[in-house]
Amino acid sequence: MALLRIRLTGDEDAVRGIMNLLQSVDGIEHVEEVDDLMPHLDDEDSSSAGLHDTRGPDSHEIEVEVPNPSTARKVREAVEALAFDLDAVVEFEEDEA
């Protein structure tokens, strides 16, 4: 099985929609959102701390195990189409296992 990593930049609704889509694709057995390992270094004493317009959309990492290249292609096409509809941005990285 190959591991497909998806980096999604968007709001929580976009993440939920993409995760639901991935879990509904035939042949996909494992879908997991991986925690963000980078600390968010907000300066509490900053004059802009906590302001809404200083923060962009969240970035999320999703890992999907795909059984073959055909399924990986199907996943990429479906995720790209849904991300476009949800105003989210996706990037893909594939590792052969």
N, C-alpha and C positions, 0 to 999 in steps of 0.2 A: 504494500500500500504506500502511496505517496502522501506526504503531508503538505497541505496547501495552507499557507499563512495569509490572512487577510488583514490589512490595516484599514480601519474604517474611521473616517473623520466625519462626525455628525452627532446629532442629539440622541437621547435615549430611545425615542420612538424609532429612529432609523436603525439603531442597533437591534432593538426587539424585532423589527420587521425582517432584517437580514437573518437573524438567528432562527426565526420561525421558518423562513424560506429554506435555509440550509437543512433544517431538520426534516423538511418535507420532501427533499430530493431523494429519489430511489437510489440505493447503493451507498448512501452515506450512513455510517454507523456511529461516528464520533464527531461531535461539534463542541468546541469549548472556547469560552472567552478567557483569555489569559490576562492576568492582572498586570497593570501598569507598574513596572519596576522602577521607574524614574520618580524620585521625590519631587514634589511641587514646591519650589522654593519661593513662597510668597513672603514678602517682608511685611510683618504686621504693623510696623511703624511707618510704612510708606503712605504718602498722601493719597495714592490711588488704590490702596488696599481695599479689596472687597467691591470695587466698582464693577458693575455688570459689563460695561463696554470695554474693559481691559482683558476680558477673557473670551477666547474664541470657542468654537465647537470642540468637544472632547474627542480624543483619539482612543480607539479601542483596537485590541489585537484579538483575532479569532483564528483558531486552528481547526482545520477540517481534514480528516483522513479520507482520501478518495481512493477507490480500488483500482482505477485505471485512467489513462489519459483522456478517454472519451468523457468520463464522468467529470473530470477536472475541467474540461472545456465547457461542459454543460453548466457546472457551478459558476465558473467565471462569467459566462454570458448572462445567466439569471441574476447574479449579484450585481453586475454592472447595470443591467436594466432597472432593477429595483432601486439601486442607489441613485441613479439619475432621477427617478420619480420622487425620491425622498429628499432630494437636494443634499446628498451625502457624497463623499469622495472615497473611493476604494483603491487600494494598491494590493497587488498579489505577489507572493513569492512561493515557489514550489520546490520542495526537496524530495528527491527520490529516496525511498527507504529500502 
